[in-house]
Amino acid sequence: MEKEEKSEVKFSEKFALKFRKVVIVSKLFTILTVLVLVAAFIGLNLWIQSLELPEIDVTANQLYTLSEASKKALETLHQEVKIYVFGIEENDSIVGLIKQYCEANDKITYEMLSNETNLAKVQEFELEDGYSIVVLESGESKKIIDTKSEFHSYDYTTYAEVDTTEQTLTNSILSLSTENKPKVYFVEGHEEFKVSPDGNSQAELGVVSTYLKNEAFEIDTLNLMSTGSVPEDCDVLAIMSPSTDFLENEVQMVLDYINKGGNLLLTRDVLNQELQLVNFQKILDVYGVSVENGYILEADSNQTVSNYPYVFRPQVSTSNAITADISSDSYMWLAYSAKLNFKSDEELGNLKVTKEELLGTTDGAVFINDFSADLNTAAASSQKGHCTIAAQVTKTISEGNTTENNTEENTENAETVQSKLIISANGQFMTDYIVSELSSQYPLSYLGSNKDFAINAISVLAEKENGLTIRKDMAGTSYVFTATAEQNKIVLVVIFAVPIVILLIGIVIWKQRKKRK
């Protein structure tokens, strides 16, 4: 047995010596091996590049990946759309995104445009050196997009740039086949939150304005006293938290709009305790709803900002189209929210009104309506229980048989006329106001999916197909990462400890080999 072991040892030693002599000692063999490995590496990379594999988007918000909402929207496109790209390198992320549009729908094609490739088109679009332009063309319709200004928006509150490339491209493509974009009028004249049709940096609804325009909506302001009525082209009438009451004739104009089947987005925020909007309430009475003045304290600490129970995440409906995606994939933040009160089911039935809750609280919430007392005293004496914050309300105006003289044929052909209202007892969450308890940099509309609720609500009211989605949260791309103490230890270990350990192991092995020699 000992002889066999000695022969085995000798064989292994011989093999090791032979290997060192042939493989390690032979410089030529080593050089050839390195060259073969380098050539294989280069060849493998060239082969992978030739396959044109899709790029992997590692950004947290998938900024360079076409969203499922865009893909679904493009399914409705049945006409040829040609995208011309001028002044942009083909390896640019914009071109990469355009290629994804072409893959999503074979009706979409693209062409890199230059004086050399297509001088006629360059001259037709009046393009010059230094321009960075994307042109969409379908039949006789075309849209020219300046990528330096229209693929980004600027928030004057956070001083941050917002990337809107996908929203702009998707809705520009769809707008080529859409003769009339939904028109949203925002009422003014009662100290409401202001919209920004022309990029007014002072508007409280600047972020929502930007996203609406990028999603193929037309927005405008409306002073009822100046126009004398709600315009005929109004698809959605938005009344965003008025602070002063309406005049009686203004109320009548809104009621006339409702009776024609007009749809409204309406918000109201906490007001001075003595202030009453008597005339404005007449609009709400049509739908059997009122906004109770006061503010909610959420009892569930998991849903609130620490020590600030009036800043909380509401419960979001999982069944409504407006909030389904928000419920499953995101969240919202509210601050100082009032609550909705509805008439009894019997009274709502008499008004031909149905309702569905969109946002609410837990059953342990407290509603404060005594502004004079301190928080603890007011909370102790206040009502507790579930609060409804936002709801979708539908009122049937006509069922097609409102007159005795209707013939059977007319009744069958008549359509049911309905008016939809989306009402929220908090409008501040849609604004560009900053709530320091949540963020010292980003406004409420940027946080979570606050802006998505607003845009989805308007999409439903305007009956805009493929308008419901959670948009890419551009604010998240600007956040500065701050590591926790545990994360910091891991980073230090990876950066410093691991290389040091490897170096020490190398020194020990080198010394051991030196001793053997």
GIGI-V692359 format. One record per backbone hydrogen bond with DSSP energy under -0.5 kcal/mol. NH is the residue of the N-H (numbers start at 0). CO is the residue of the C=O. If there is no record, write none. Layout:
nh={NH;NH}
co={CO;CO}
This chain:
nh={4;5;6;7;8;9;10;11;12;13;14;15;16;17;18;19;20;21;22;23;24;26;29;30;31;32;33;34;35;36;37;38;39;40;41;42;43;44;45;46;47;48;49;50;50;51;51;52;56;57;61;64;70;71;72;73;74;74;75;76;77;80;81;82;83;83;84;85;85;86;91;95;96;97;98;99;100;101;102;103;104;107;108;110;112;112;117;121;122;123;124;125;126;130;132;133;134;135;136;137;140;142;144;144;146;146;147;148;149;150;152;154;155;158;159;161;162;163;163;164;167;168;169;170;171;172;173;174;175;175;176;177;178;180;181;183;183;184;184;185;186;186;187;192;198;202;204;205;208;209;210;211;212;213;214;214;215;216;217;218;219;221;223;225;226;227;233;234;234;235;236;237;237;238;238;239;240;240;242;243;250;251;252;253;254;255;256;257;258;259;259;260;261;263;264;265;265;266;267;269;274;277;280;281;281;282;282;283;284;285;285;286;287;288;289;291;291;294;295;296;297;297;300;302;303;304;304;307;310;311;311;312;313;314;316;322;323;326;327;328;329;333;335;337;338;339;340;342;347;348;349;350;351;352;353;355;357;358;359;360;364;365;366;367;367;368;370;377;378;379;380;381;382;384;387;388;388;389;390;391;392;392;393;394;395;396;396;397;405;410;411;412;413;416;417;418;420;421;422;422;423;424;429;430;431;435;437;438;443;444;445;446;446;448;449;450;452;453;454;455;456;457;458;459;460;461;462;463;464;466;468;470;473;475;476;477;478;480;482;487;488;489;490;491;492;493;494;495;496;497;499;500;501;502;503;504;505;506;507;508;509;510;511;512;513;514;515;516}
co={0;1;2;3;4;5;6;7;8;9;10;11;12;13;14;15;16;17;18;18;19;24;25;26;27;28;29;30;31;32;33;34;35;36;37;38;39;40;41;42;43;44;45;46;47;47;48;47;54;55;58;61;66;67;68;69;70;71;72;73;75;106;136;108;81;134;110;83;132;112;88;91;92;93;94;95;96;97;98;99;100;104;80;82;84;110;113;117;118;119;120;122;121;127;85;144;83;142;81;140;137;135;133;142;131;144;131;145;145;146;161;159;153;154;154;152;160;150;161;150;163;164;165;166;167;168;169;170;171;172;173;174;176;178;215;181;217;182;235;219;184;237;221;239;195;199;193;202;204;205;206;207;208;209;210;211;212;211;181;216;183;185;221;222;222;223;230;182;232;182;262;184;235;236;264;237;238;266;189;189;246;247;248;249;250;251;252;253;254;255;256;257;256;419;236;263;421;238;423;335;271;275;276;277;278;278;279;279;280;281;282;283;284;283;340;289;338;367;336;365;295;308;298;299;300;307;310;304;307;309;333;302;311;359;357;319;319;322;323;324;325;311;309;424;291;387;289;287;343;344;345;346;348;347;393;391;389;389;314;386;361;296;382;294;365;366;368;373;374;375;376;378;366;364;339;358;386;358;422;355;390;420;353;418;351;394;416;416;402;406;407;408;409;397;415;394;392;263;390;420;265;388;426;427;203;433;434;434;432;430;442;442;443;330;446;444;448;449;450;451;452;453;454;455;456;457;459;458;462;463;466;468;471;472;473;474;475;478;480;483;484;485;486;487;488;489;490;491;491;492;495;496;497;498;499;500;501;502;503;504;505;506;507;508;509;510;511;512}
